[in-house]
Amino acid sequence: MDRTALEADWLHLTRVALPNAAKTQDWPVHLDHCFQRICLDHACGGCWYDHIPGRPAYKSADDETLDRAVKCAQDILAGKANIQGLNRMSLYWRGKLR
């Protein structure tokens, strides 16, 4: 997939598809930036801002990292990933949970 398509998928998934799906799910998050945090953190294996130097993160991430983040978002949407667990791990990496 080319970079333009990858970024378009990312924006659609995190700004439209996941927030819309959250309206009918018992998910701990529902805002676009929360989905972005969770998926980018998991793509990086820690807080994304420790791994991606520029902002916005999706534009500054390398192709492989953004691809992993898109796959995470797709898995959440398809019910293949546990959003509660992903969110808890993301918060743990950020020092918000112990």
GROMACS elastic network, one bead per residue, 0.5 to 0.9 nm:
[ bonds ]
;  ai    aj funct       b0    kb
    1     4     6  0.83464   500
    1     5     6  0.64089   500
    1     6     6  0.63692   500
    2     5     6  0.54929   500
    2     6     6  0.62135   500
    2     7     6  0.87977   500
    2    63     6  0.89120   500
    3     7     6  0.61297   500
    3     8     6  0.84948   500
    3    63     6  0.70156   500
    4     7     6  0.52804   500
    4     8     6  0.61679   500
    4     9     6  0.86590   500
    5     9     6  0.60856   500
    5    10     6  0.85399   500
    6     9     6  0.51520   500
    6    10     6  0.62180   500
    6    11     6  0.87443   500
    6    63     6  0.82155   500
    6    66     6  0.74658   500
    6    67     6  0.69724   500
    6    70     6  0.76493   500
    7    11     6  0.61854   500
    7    12     6  0.85695   500
    7    58     6  0.71008   500
    7    59     6  0.75319   500
    7    66     6  0.78946   500
    7    70     6  0.87303   500
    8    11     6  0.52226   500
    8    12     6  0.61185   500
    8    13     6  0.85084   500
    9    12     6  0.51837   500
    9    13     6  0.59764   500
    9    14     6  0.84684   500
    9    70     6  0.70912   500
   10    13     6  0.52719   500
   10    14     6  0.60364   500
   10    15     6  0.81334   500
   10    36     6  0.86309   500
   10    58     6  0.78634   500
   10    66     6  0.79124   500
   10    67     6  0.86704   500
   10    69     6  0.78255   500
   10    70     6  0.55906   500
   10    73     6  0.79321   500
   11    14     6  0.53515   500
   11    15     6  0.55105   500
   11    16     6  0.75378   500
   11    58     6  0.88245   500
   12    15     6  0.54197   500
   12    16     6  0.52023   500
   12    17     6  0.62056   500
   12    18     6  0.84760   500
   13    16     6  0.57074   500
   13    18     6  0.57226   500
   13    19     6  0.83453   500
   13    32     6  0.88383   500
   13    35     6  0.89028   500
   13    70     6  0.76907   500
   13    73     6  0.65014   500
   13    74     6  0.73048   500
   13    77     6  0.82455   500
   14    17     6  0.63646   500
   14    18     6  0.55555   500
   14    19     6  0.69417   500
   14    31     6  0.84697   500
   14    32     6  0.52540   500
   14    33     6  0.75445   500
   14    34     6  0.86513   500
   14    35     6  0.59100   500
   14    36     6  0.61215   500
   14    70     6  0.87911   500
   14    73     6  0.71535   500
   15    18     6  0.68855   500
   15    19     6  0.64466   500
   15    20     6  0.85963   500
   15    31     6  0.79773   500
   15    33     6  0.79840   500
   15    35     6  0.84656   500
   15    36     6  0.86544   500
   16    19     6  0.56454   500
   16    20     6  0.59791   500
   16    21     6  0.85381   500
   16    32     6  0.77439   500
   17    20     6  0.52565   500
   17    21     6  0.60956   500
   17    22     6  0.86064   500
   17    77     6  0.75678   500
   18    22     6  0.60148   500
   18    23     6  0.88400   500
   18    30     6  0.75136   500
   18    31     6  0.84421   500
   18    32     6  0.74846   500
   18    35     6  0.73828   500
   18    73     6  0.76386   500
   18    74     6  0.88515   500
   18    76     6  0.79624   500
   18    77     6  0.62636   500
   19    22     6  0.50347   500
   19    23     6  0.67548   500
   19    29     6  0.84289   500
   19    30     6  0.51842   500
   19    31     6  0.58982   500
   19    32     6  0.61355   500
   19    35     6  0.81536   500
   20    23     6  0.55218   500
   20    24     6  0.77677   500
   20    30     6  0.81329   500
   21    24     6  0.58383   500
   21    25     6  0.65373   500
   21    30     6  0.84747   500
   21    77     6  0.72657   500
   22    26     6  0.71306   500
   22    27     6  0.61474   500
   22    28     6  0.87397   500
   22    29     6  0.73696   500
   22    30     6  0.53655   500
   22    31     6  0.85656   500
   23    26     6  0.81639   500
   23    27     6  0.86113   500
   23    30     6  0.72871   500
   24    27     6  0.87345   500
   26    29     6  0.87697   500
   27    30     6  0.70353   500
   27    83     6  0.67671   500
   27    84     6  0.67517   500
   28    83     6  0.75573   500
   28    84     6  0.62829   500
   28    87     6  0.75860   500
   29    32     6  0.86495   500
   29    34     6  0.62846   500
   29    35     6  0.72329   500
   29    83     6  0.84184   500
   29    84     6  0.86160   500
   29    87     6  0.80499   500
   30    33     6  0.87686   500
   30    34     6  0.70567   500
   30    35     6  0.74776   500
   31    34     6  0.54135   500
   31    35     6  0.67042   500
   31    36     6  0.88928   500
   32    35     6  0.53050   500
   32    36     6  0.62648   500
   32    37     6  0.87027   500
   33    37     6  0.60550   500
   33    38     6  0.86108   500
   34    37     6  0.50400   500
   34    38     6  0.62131   500
   34    39     6  0.86226   500
   34    87     6  0.85309   500
   35    38     6  0.51856   500
   35    39     6  0.60985   500
   35    40     6  0.83870   500
   35    73     6  0.75346   500
   35    87     6  0.85992   500
   36    39     6  0.53426   500
   36    40     6  0.58757   500
   36    41     6  0.82277   500
   36    58     6  0.87193   500
   36    69     6  0.81361   500
   36    73     6  0.83516   500
   37    40     6  0.53815   500
   37    41     6  0.58679   500
   37    42     6  0.85040   500
   37    47     6  0.81489   500
   37    48     6  0.74878   500
   37    87     6  0.86795   500
   37    90     6  0.75206   500
   38    41     6  0.52569   500
   38    42     6  0.62554   500
   38    43     6  0.86322   500
   38    47     6  0.89472   500
   38    69     6  0.86098   500
   38    72     6  0.86619   500
   38    73     6  0.87716   500
   38    83     6  0.85298   500
   38    86     6  0.64497   500
   38    87     6  0.58138   500
   38    88     6  0.89760   500
   38    89     6  0.83807   500
   38    90     6  0.57008   500
   38    91     6  0.84399   500
   39    42     6  0.51934   500
   39    43     6  0.60854   500
   39    44     6  0.86299   500
   39    68     6  0.80382   500
   39    70     6  0.73638   500
   39    71     6  0.84476   500
   39    72     6  0.56133   500
   39    73     6  0.61510   500
   39    86     6  0.80798   500
   39    87     6  0.89118   500
   39    90     6  0.86443   500
   40    44     6  0.61507   500
   40    45     6  0.84245   500
   40    46     6  0.84969   500
   40    47     6  0.78215   500
   40    48     6  0.57112   500
   40    57     6  0.82136   500
   40    58     6  0.81806   500
   40    65     6  0.76855   500
   40    66     6  0.74601   500
   40    68     6  0.80394   500
   40    69     6  0.52062   500
   40    70     6  0.85524   500
   40    72     6  0.84430   500
   41    44     6  0.51614   500
   41    45     6  0.58358   500
   41    46     6  0.50671   500
   41    49     6  0.83851   500
   41    69     6  0.81057   500
   41    89     6  0.87723   500
   41    90     6  0.60885   500
   41    93     6  0.83142   500
   42    46     6  0.64533   500
   42    47     6  0.81356   500
   42    48     6  0.81223   500
   42    68     6  0.80522   500
   42    69     6  0.70255   500
   42    72     6  0.75736   500
   42    86     6  0.75173   500
   42    89     6  0.83578   500
   42    90     6  0.72051   500
   43    46     6  0.80247   500
   43    48     6  0.79603   500
   43    64     6  0.86666   500
   43    65     6  0.55824   500
   43    66     6  0.72701   500
   43    67     6  0.81591   500
   43    68     6  0.50966   500
   43    70     6  0.86481   500
   43    71     6  0.88263   500
   43    72     6  0.75220   500
   44    47     6  0.70367   500
   44    48     6  0.57807   500
   44    50     6  0.86630   500
   44    51     6  0.65513   500
   44    52     6  0.83683   500
   44    65     6  0.65822   500
   44    68     6  0.84205   500
   44    69     6  0.83469   500
   45    48     6  0.78598   500
   45    51     6  0.88834   500
   45    90     6  0.89633   500
   45    93     6  0.87839   500
   46    49     6  0.85500   500
   46    50     6  0.73978   500
   46    51     6  0.78633   500
   46    89     6  0.86846   500
   46    90     6  0.71309   500
   46    93     6  0.57298   500
   46    94     6  0.80117   500
   47    50     6  0.55661   500
   47    51     6  0.71506   500
   47    90     6  0.71086   500
   47    91     6  0.88798   500
   47    93     6  0.60735   500
   47    94     6  0.63183   500
   48    51     6  0.51903   500
   48    52     6  0.58237   500
   48    53     6  0.88268   500
   48    57     6  0.77936   500
   49    52     6  0.52813   500
   49    53     6  0.66292   500
   49    54     6  0.82623   500
   49    55     6  0.89527   500
   49    57     6  0.77412   500
   50    53     6  0.73634   500
   51    61     6  0.84830   500
   52    55     6  0.80833   500
   52    57     6  0.63530   500
   52    58     6  0.88115   500
   52    60     6  0.64339   500
   52    61     6  0.57057   500
   52    62     6  0.82925   500
   53    57     6  0.77739   500
   53    60     6  0.69112   500
   53    61     6  0.80406   500
   54    57     6  0.60451   500
   54    58     6  0.89732   500
   54    59     6  0.79103   500
   54    60     6  0.51469   500
   54    61     6  0.78605   500
   55    58     6  0.76380   500
   55    59     6  0.70150   500
   55    60     6  0.61211   500
   55    61     6  0.89378   500
   56    59     6  0.55850   500
   56    60     6  0.63034   500
   56    61     6  0.86894   500
   57    61     6  0.57771   500
   57    66     6  0.90000   500
   58    61     6  0.53485   500
   58    62     6  0.84040   500
   58    65     6  0.88538   500
   58    66     6  0.64321   500
   58    69     6  0.89634   500
   59    62     6  0.81196   500
   59    66     6  0.85900   500
   61    64     6  0.80356   500
   61    65     6  0.60050   500
   61    66     6  0.59257   500
   62    65     6  0.54604   500
   62    66     6  0.62926   500
   62    67     6  0.85758   500
   63    66     6  0.52223   500
   63    67     6  0.59649   500
   63    68     6  0.86183   500
   64    67     6  0.50243   500
   64    68     6  0.62283   500
   64    69     6  0.86589   500
   65    68     6  0.51420   500
   65    69     6  0.62506   500
   65    70     6  0.86681   500
   66    70     6  0.61061   500
   66    71     6  0.85528   500
   67    70     6  0.50811   500
   67    71     6  0.61958   500
   67    72     6  0.86289   500
   68    71     6  0.50520   500
   68    72     6  0.61925   500
   68    73     6  0.87137   500
   69    72     6  0.50240   500
   69    73     6  0.63030   500
   69    74     6  0.86456   500
   70    73     6  0.50776   500
   70    74     6  0.61498   500
   70    75     6  0.85783   500
   71    75     6  0.60521   500
   71    76     6  0.85857   500
   72    75     6  0.50919   500
   72    76     6  0.62573   500
   72    77     6  0.86795   500
   72    81     6  0.74459   500
   73    76     6  0.51386   500
   73    77     6  0.62365   500
   73    78     6  0.86175   500
   73    81     6  0.86484   500
   74    77     6  0.50976   500
   74    78     6  0.60799   500
   74    79     6  0.85679   500
   74    80     6  0.83729   500
   74    81     6  0.87518   500
   75    78     6  0.50320   500
   75    79     6  0.60592   500
   75    81     6  0.52328   500
   75    82     6  0.86713   500
   76    79     6  0.51708   500
   76    80     6  0.58942   500
   76    82     6  0.67655   500
   76    83     6  0.62527   500
   77    80     6  0.76046   500
   77    81     6  0.80874   500
   78    81     6  0.77240   500
   79    82     6  0.72337   500
   79    83     6  0.85907   500
   81    84     6  0.88800   500
   81    85     6  0.84083   500
   81    86     6  0.77680   500
   82    85     6  0.54007   500
   82    86     6  0.61804   500
   82    87     6  0.85755   500
   83    87     6  0.59039   500
   83    88     6  0.84475   500
   84    87     6  0.52263   500
   84    88     6  0.61923   500
   84    89     6  0.87157   500
   85    88     6  0.50725   500
   85    89     6  0.61823   500
   85    90     6  0.85642   500
   86    89     6  0.52426   500
   86    90     6  0.61888   500
   86    91     6  0.86681   500
   87    90     6  0.50742   500
   87    91     6  0.61602   500
   87    92     6  0.85099   500
   88    91     6  0.51196   500
   88    92     6  0.60327   500
   88    93     6  0.86479   500
   88    96     6  0.88960   500
   88    97     6  0.73475   500
   89    93     6  0.61833   500
   89    94     6  0.86302   500
   89    97     6  0.84114   500
   90    93     6  0.52208   500
   90    94     6  0.64566   500
   90    95     6  0.89188   500
   90    96     6  0.87437   500
   91    94     6  0.50143   500
   91    95     6  0.63362   500
   91    96     6  0.50917   500
   91    97     6  0.58281   500
   92    95     6  0.50892   500
   92    96     6  0.55687   500
   92    98     6  0.63793   500
   93    96     6  0.76097   500
   93    97     6  0.80828   500
   94    97     6  0.77781   500
   95    98     6  0.70433   500
